[in-house]
């Protein structure tokens, strides 16, 4: 499990390094889909909070339902504040849940990798699927932000 955990940690570190370089005036520069770095940072915090619970559910409660959500609705929801809230709290959430999940990944057994549940949007979803998804998720968004800031 060490290699998967290392890849997960590297993607966390790369995203955190990138967002430290963002200037305040760049936070609200939208990409071609209308997303800003501010929204992406808030999205990643919420996504990671969801992933934190999903991983634990897959490990402790195999066979359970893994709930999806509409990230675009979350990004547009005024109460959630993706368009105007400061990003510091979301960065702290991202760091905390990624670190907690990283520590858990280091303890996974080979058998637990096959634990699965049913994701409401994509069907059967295993710990292996979770690792694949969330190891690259911050990198995908880091690349999105890099493109926005060009």
C-alpha positions in Angstrom: 0.0 0.0 0.0 3.0 2.2 0.3 3.2 3.2 -3.4 -0.5 4.2 -3.5 -0.1 6.1 -0.3 2.9 7.9 -1.7 1.1 8.9 -4.9 -1.8 10.2 -2.8 0.6 12.3 -0.7 2.4 13.6 -3.7 -0.8 14.8 -5.4 -1.8 16.6 -2.1 1.6 18.3 -1.9 1.5 19.4 -5.5 -1.9 21.0 -5.2 -0.9 22.8 -1.9 2.3 24.1 -3.5 0.3 25.5 -6.5 -2.3 27.3 -4.4 0.4 29.0 -2.3 1.5 30.6 -5.5 -1.9 32.1 -6.4 -2.1 35.8 -5.9 -5.4 37.1 -4.3 -6.3 38.9 -7.5 -6.1 35.6 -9.4 -8.6 33.8 -7.2 -11.6 35.0 -9.2 -10.3 34.5 -12.8 -12.8 32.1 -14.5 -11.9 29.4 -16.9 -13.9 28.5 -20.0 -16.4 26.6 -17.9 -16.9 29.5 -15.5 -15.0 28.0 -12.6 -12.5 30.2 -10.7 -9.5 29.1 -8.6 -11.5 30.1 -5.5 -14.4 27.8 -6.5 -11.9 25.0 -7.2 -10.3 25.3 -3.8 -13.7 25.2 -2.1 -14.8 22.3 -4.3 -11.7 20.3 -3.4 -12.3 20.8 0.4 -15.9 19.6 0.0 -14.9 16.8 -2.3 -12.2 15.6 0.1 -14.6 15.8 3.0 -16.9 13.5 1.0 -14.0 11.2 0.1 -13.0 11.0 3.8 -16.4 9.5 4.7 -16.5 7.3 1.6 -13.2 5.6 2.3 -14.1 4.9 5.8 -17.5 3.6 4.8 -15.9 1.3 2.2 -13.5 -0.1 4.8 -15.9 -0.4 7.8 -19.2 -1.1 6.0 -18.5 -2.9 2.7 -21.6 -3.1 0.5 -23.0 0.2 1.6 -24.2 3.0 -0.6 -21.7 5.7 -1.6 -23.7 8.9 -2.2 -22.8 11.1 -5.2 -23.4 14.9 -5.4 -23.8 17.6 -8.0 -20.5 19.6 -7.7 -21.9 22.3 -10.0 -24.9 22.9 -7.8 -22.6 23.1 -4.8 -20.3 25.6 -6.6 -23.3 27.8 -7.5 -25.1 27.6 -4.1 -25.0 31.1 -2.5 -25.1 29.7 1.0 -22.0 27.5 0.4 -20.2 30.7 -0.7 -17.8 29.2 -3.3 -17.7 32.5 -5.2 -16.9 34.8 -2.3 -15.7 33.0 0.8 -12.1 33.2 1.8 -10.2 30.1 0.9 -8.2 29.6 4.1 -10.8 27.4 5.9 -11.2 25.2 2.8 -7.4 24.8 2.5 -7.3 23.7 6.1 -10.1 21.2 5.5 -8.3 19.9 2.4 -5.1 19.5 4.4 -6.7 17.8 7.4 -8.8 15.3 5.5 -6.1 14.4 3.0 -3.6 13.8 5.9 -6.1 11.6 7.8 -6.9 9.6 4.7 -3.2 9.3 3.9 -2.6 7.8 7.3 -5.4 5.3 6.7 -4.1 4.3 3.3 -0.8 3.4 4.9 -2.7 0.9 7.2 -4.9 -0.8 4.5 -4.5 -4.5 4.1 -4.5 -6.2 0.7 -7.9 -7.6 1.4 -9.4 -4.2 2.2 -8.5 -3.0 -1.3 -11.3 -5.1 -2.7 -14.0 -3.8 -0.3 -16.7 -2.1 -2.3 -20.0 -0.5 -2.2 -22.5 0.9 -4.7 -21.9 4.5 -5.8 -25.1 6.3 -6.7 -23.6 7.7 -9.9 -21.1 5.1 -11.1 -22.2 1.7 -9.7 -19.8 -0.7 -8.0 -17.1 1.3 -6.3 -14.1 -0.3 -4.5 -11.3 1.0 -2.3 -9.1 0.6 -5.3 -11.4 2.8 -7.3 -11.3 5.4 -4.4 -7.5 5.4 -4.5 -7.4 5.9 -8.2 -10.0 8.7 -8.1 -8.6 10.7 -5.2 -4.9 10.2 -6.0 -5.4 12.2 -9.3 -8.3 14.5 -8.3 -6.1 17.3 -6.9 -3.7 17.0 -9.9 -6.6 17.4 -12.3 -7.6 20.6 -10.5 -4.1 21.8 -10.2 -3.8 21.5 -14.0 -7.2 23.3 -14.3 -5.9 26.2 -12.2 -2.6 26.4 -14.1 -4.6 26.7 -17.4 -6.8 29.5 -15.8 -3.8 31.5 -14.7 -2.0 31.4 -18.1 
